[in-house]
């Protein structure tokens, strides 16, 4: 024992003398050299007290503690970080069979995706794990908010568990498998993160800004409002331009919202931003929580009007939720798209909720020509004039223009050619006029009978609160009244 540094004195007066209470003094045991050194300050430690002190230290080190350490992040990222921290600190991690109420459970390895390619996979053990020099194993598993380690460990191993957790948190922060990448976040029907489905990485090979084939004015607004903050983040902060941004892309189906998402993802990743594509708008709360942890980040949620079930208020609630969940000063851009902007309360379209509302219009004649060149690829000679085709298909959605080019290629193949002609393209565009007319036709307004049938169906087939039933009965009355 060695107590070179002075410890606080604990003394008890006895008949005018001061007796040292060694049980109240922190006397650590050190192993150094080949002799036992007992403390001599504030007085010499008796042998019996030294023996008692060593026993007390021994018992303390043998004490078992229930210890739990959480590492926050996407669950698969946090579990990977724990595994890497164990390897770095102990060299090897030994999975072992765990005894449960249902019998022995063998070690499990989880294949975790780290990128979009088939080879971008690592295997990480979870369950009961042993580490060299540890007297007891620990258990690691996924949680909704990350990963957790827990076990019954002694004092020495408790400190080791805390060290593993600290290093794992650093790994999540500095060398995450998701940060700075593009992936699709999967949520369940309630909008909660689904721990049974890993995020899907987005393959951005071949995507460039040149793929953004909108009308010139629309493209310019997208470059300014969405892409510029991603490319020039430092300059934005220098000049007081907030990187907490909300963008709404509105337009009819097929005007290029999905393509805009892919271009945004490419620019984001190229400039160190995390890009999160959200499959279901009702998962926006979960997505924003993830985005805050992996910022700077972009959350892209398409077709938020699908979130509305019966009432348009659902969409407005979603937008209000977005504003409240992102703190001031965050480096987080939220891009929402809608095919039905009329469902959104006009008060929510002001700056503060959305920094930009961008209308994705159908392409003009010039943009049609650019789209045809893009879809035509190597099979479309540069010398082929496209002015007539541009005028013919102006106002058609890009999806229809793409289909026209595909039909033209089929005509080319029928004649055993490998190059498109102007006639192929014009004939294909002409053949699609009827389909275009059907797509653009507005559905008929529901009749009073339709309203009555719908209201009755809801009253008798859905479990609804009393006040909602009352509202539906009013609608039935209004539907029936014109009939009499």
C-alpha angles and dihedrals in degrees: 000000000000128000104175092151113066116250124206110278119244112193139170119203112231119182093327094318129103114234117196115232100211092184088070095053122086101236110175121199116237127189111216131142125335104299137075112240118197124199117264098183130114081005136334113287113236119234094245090052090048091053091049091048093051090049090050092051090047092052091047092053090049093050112118119228130194102228129182125183124184125202112198126216136077103334097242092047092050093047091050090050091052091051092048091048091052091050093048094049101036106019096228137042117206116203113204142180114279123211113227137172087265095051133268118342116205122225114279130213119200119207106222123195115230100175145358098274122090090242093054095098135114129185118228125186122228135175120052114006133181126205128201112270095013118125095207134031126243131217125232125189144152125271131184090258099040132295134319136212121196140159148135103271139163125247095271094047091045089063089048092053091052089049092052091050093049092051092045090054089052091051092051089051099045108021106026121162089226108035113104093013135103119245142154115243116217121210134178128246091279092052095252123136109269107225089191092065122058119216113270115235115228117232107224097176110141095012115130137161088256087072089070099103104176129130109287096253093048092047090051092053091049091051091050102041102034112017101038095063090050093051098039104034095140092050090049091055092045092054096041097254108149118235090205098096138165120202129183120200111196132182144107121294115287100025095122107274093135092048089050088054092055093048090048089050092051094050091044095053093043088057099044099263124134113236118206119189111198117211095195123036092212087069092066093111091055092043093052091049089054092044092054090055094048100038143181080069147148124219113200116190118179128207099007089178087074086068089067111090109175103336129054087217088081090070092048091049089052092055093047089050090052091055094049097047098055112073123219111268094030118138093225131125120196116199117188127182131202138181091199111048089166088075091066120088108248090227088065093057092069122105107276094053095040123016090197136014107199121194114212102208126193111270122273122226094274093049090048089059091051091049092050090051089050095049094038093058119168092347092067113076116220090233094063109107115230103181095104092046091048091054092045096051101034109131094027118123117254091247090061092047089052091051091050090056091048091053090049089053090052089054088050091052092049088060091045095244130138098205131068123233131207088248091057091054097043093048091049092050091049091051091057098055094095093048090048091052091052092049093049095046113108116237114250118265112258114260125230088259091054090051091049094049092048094049093047091049092054094047095051103034107036130070102234137165116260094252091055091050088053090053090051092050088055089052090051090052092049091048094048097043097074089055092065 
